[in-house]
Amino acid sequence: MHDGALIIELRNEGSRDLQLERVTVTSPKVEFGVSYSMQLVIGSGPNQGRIFEELSKQLIHPELTLNQKRDAIEKNNGTPIHYGIRIHDASDVKEVIITYLYWGIQRSKKITVR
């Protein structure tokens, strides 16, 4: 937890983009975050190479190798490095269900929060 918010890092270990469809949780505010630096998608504070957006059918590209990440940061070409979800007011959240499309098939991932 960071400032009462729960941060979940997202990784696509597959070979194609996955499309984030929805996040099911009891919190009223969920945001999708993208980091364009080696900094993980974390809580509030100054924008240091990351942005938070409305959660709506976001594409998550396959994870880059370490060398690809370094090249993208050096070139500063807007290549996403890290993805995450920030859930505000998460003190009572017990589980999060992330629904996404991969190869056109809808899948869900259930995460238990401790």
N, C-alpha and C positions, 0 to 999 in steps of 0.2 A: 504494500500500500504506500502511496505517495500523496500526501495532502488529502487523505480520504478517498483517493482515486485508486482503482485497480488497473494496472497496466499489464496487458497480455501481448507478448511479442509473437508475431506471426511469421512463419517461414514456409516457403514453398520449396520442398525438396524434390519436386517432380521435374519433368522436362518441358512442361508447357505452362502457360499462365493459368491461374485459377481465378475465378470470379467470386468475390465475396458477395453473398446475397443478403444475409441478415445476421444479427446477433440477438439472441433471446436471453433477456436478463431482467431482473426486477428494478433496475435503475432507470430513472427517467432520461438520462443523458448518456449516450454512447457516441464516441468519436473515433474515426479512423485516422491513424497517424502514419506519416511517411518521413523517414530521415534520409537526408541527402549527404550525410557525413558518417563517420564511424561511431557517432553517438547513437545509443539506442533510443527508441521512442519512449520517453519518460514523461513525467508530470509537467506542471506549469513552469513558468520562468521565461527568460528571454529566448527568442527563437534562434537557436544555434544550429542552423541547417536542418530544421524539421518543420513540418506543418501539420495541423490537424484539420480535418475536413468532416463534413457530414458523411454518415455511413450510408452509401447508396451504390451498390453494385460496383465495388472497386476491384480493379485487376491487381493481382499480386504476381509479379514475375518470378521465375525460378531464381533461387538464391545464387548470388554471384560467388565466384571463387575469391580468395583473398587478393590475388593479383588483379582481378577484374574490379574489385572494390577500390583498390589503390589507384588504378588507372582512372576510374570514374571520378574519384575525388580530386585527383591532380588536374584532370581536364575540366572539372566543374561544369559538366554538361547536363546536369539535372537528372542523372540516373538514380533511381531510388536504391538505397542501400539496406535499410531496415524498414519493417512494417510493424504496426501494432494497433491495439485497440485500447482506448482509455475509457474506463467506466467510472463516472462521477458518483459520489455518495454511495460507495460500494461496501460500507461497513456490514450490511445485512446480506450481501450476495453470497449464496451458497454454491451456485453452479451457473455456468455460462455455456450456452449452446451456440456454436458458430456454424452457419450453413453456407455452403459454397458450391460452385460448379467446377468440376474438373473433367476435361474431355467431354463436356456436355452432360455429364451425369451429376445429379445433385447428391451431395454428401453432407453429413453433419458430424461435428466433433464436440463432445461433451467434456467440459472441464470442471472438475470439482475444486472449489475454493476452500482452503483451510484457514 
